[in-house]
Amino acid sequence: MLKKLLSGISFSLLTLSGTALYAQQNNSGSYEIELSFTPLAESTIGPRQSLMGAGSDDSKNYIAGLLRVGYHYNETWSFGAGLGYSHQNITTTSGIVDPSVERMQYSSDLSVWEIPLDARVKFLKYLYANAGPLLHFLQNANSHVDKQHGIGFHIGLGAKVPLSQQFAVTLSPHYKMYSLIPFHSERNSDRAQVLGIAVGVNYRIVK
C-alpha cells in the first residue's frame, strides 16, 4: 500500500510540474467552491511515544471528502474554510499481558468530522502550497481508539488545472495530523496521521 501511495505521489508531482505551462487568470477578489475526494491514502494511528508491550492499531480503507469555500485575496494568496468527513477501518491488537497468551484483535470504525482552515500561496502559474489548522470531532463511539477531538493541522502541495473560465480540476498530495492539541487530558493518547492524494473539482464564482 505504501509503495502504491509513494508511486501515486511521484506521479502527482510530475503532473503538478506540467501545469506550469498554462496561462494565468485574474482571480483577485473572487470566490471559489471546491469539492475534493481522497481515494488513495496511508493512515497510521498510535500514541506520540511508543510503549513497550502496548497494543497497536492498524488502519485500512481510509476515505475522505471535503467541501471548501475560498476567497482570492490577490493573485498570490487565497484563504479558505471547509467541512470534511473521513472514515477508516481499524484493527486493534491488544497489549502483551502474558507472552504465553495469544493477543486479541478487535475491529472497529473511525469516522471524523473535520473543519479545516487554510492559506494557499500560488507559484509557477497553477501550482500552490497550502497549510492551516484543522478542527476535528469523532462522530462515532470507539472504545478501542482514543477520542479524536481536538485541533490538528494539514499541509499540502497542489495544482489547479483550468478546464474553462469557471471550472478547474485539482490534484493535491497532502499530510494531516489529528489531535496536535487534544480536547481530552489522556496522557500519551492515540493520534491519527494521514498521507494522501486528493482529487477535486473547483468552481470559480465570476465577479
CORGI-V706342 format. One record per residue. PHI is phi in degrees with one decimal (999 if undefined). Layout:
# CORGI-V706342
PHI
PHI
This chain:
# CORGI-V706342
999
-66.3
-62.8
-63.3
-67.1
-64.1
-64.0
-64.7
-66.4
-61.4
-62.7
-61.7
-64.7
-65.3
-64.7
-62.0
-63.2
-69.5
-71.9
-66.4
-84.1
-78.7
-76.1
-94.9
-106.0
-89.5
-113.6
-57.0
78.4
-98.5
-112.0
-144.3
-121.3
-132.1
-117.0
-127.4
-141.5
-109.8
-87.4
-131.3
-157.9
-120.4
-117.1
-126.6
-135.1
177.5
-70.4
-59.7
-120.2
-71.0
-115.6
-63.6
81.0
-76.7
-73.4
-140.2
-125.0
-114.1
-107.8
-151.3
58.5
-72.0
-147.6
-151.4
-138.1
-147.3
-110.4
-124.2
-115.7
-125.4
-127.4
-87.7
-68.6
-154.2
-71.1
-104.5
-107.6
-141.1
-131.8
-149.6
-141.6
-149.8
-131.5
-127.3
-143.9
-132.7
-143.7
-151.8
-96.2
-118.2
-111.9
-101.8
-103.8
-66.5
-72.5
-85.2
-100.7
-137.7
-55.3
-84.7
-100.8
-64.5
-75.0
-87.8
-124.5
-130.7
-106.3
-154.3
-115.0
-127.5
-119.4
-131.5
-91.3
-127.1
-125.2
-89.0
-115.1
-150.4
-120.8
-115.6
-118.5
-93.4
-150.1
49.1
67.1
-109.3
-87.2
-150.7
-118.3
-140.4
-161.2
169.6
-77.4
-139.1
-89.6
-142.1
-138.2
-73.1
-81.4
-107.1
-73.7
-140.3
-82.7
-100.3
-124.1
-58.7
-56.5
-98.2
-106.0
162.8
-118.7
-118.0
-149.8
-140.5
-148.2
-160.8
-130.3
-147.8
-142.5
-122.3
-101.0
-72.0
-103.8
-156.6
-63.9
-112.5
-104.9
-150.1
-109.4
-124.0
-140.7
-146.5
-68.1
-151.5
-133.7
-142.8
-129.3
-87.9
55.3
-62.8
-122.3
-73.5
-90.5
-126.6
-102.8
-66.4
-80.0
55.3
-74.7
-66.6
-136.5
-91.2
-131.2
-134.6
-118.6
-148.8
-127.3
-107.9
-122.6
-159.7
-121.8
-118.3
-120.5
-93.9
-83.5
-71.0
-70.0
